[in-house]
Amino acid sequence: MNAKFGVHVSAVIRRDDTVLLLKRSLDKSHLPGYWDPCSGRVESGETPEQAAIREAREETGLTVAPLRVLDTFHFYYGPEREECIGMTFLCRPDDGEVVLSAEHTEARWVKLSETDGYEMADGLKEVLNALA
């Protein structure tokens, strides 16, 4: 039995009745081309909240405040199927403008009631539907 696994965070950034969705680059090994909140691995010495803040800044240029945990889940990452634990945070952004990193090709503020047309992981759809 292998007890080693990764810990990942997602930051659902909500502004009024919209959430920020990012389209993953096609060269990403996990869910290429899917719409996603900003996300990434928790680094050594970081809390999950700190990782969510860092990932949001790196991927969107926004400063966010994590408000609460929306979901925790188990998943397998990428073609290597690395076993991972994920935490999804609801985050409030500052008033800044989105500046995308190279990890994504597009960013959209999408009304919570209009997220169904976006290709995304099933678990994220459930989380967003619960927020709507």
Buried (B, 14 or more C-beta within 10 A) or exposed (E): EEEEEBBBBBBBBBBEEBBBBBBBBEEBEBBEEBBBBBBBBBEEEBEBBBBBBBBBBEBBBBBBBBEEBBBEBEBEBEEEEBBBBBBBBBBEBEEEEBEBBEBBEEBBBBEBEEBEEBEBBEBBBEBBEEBE
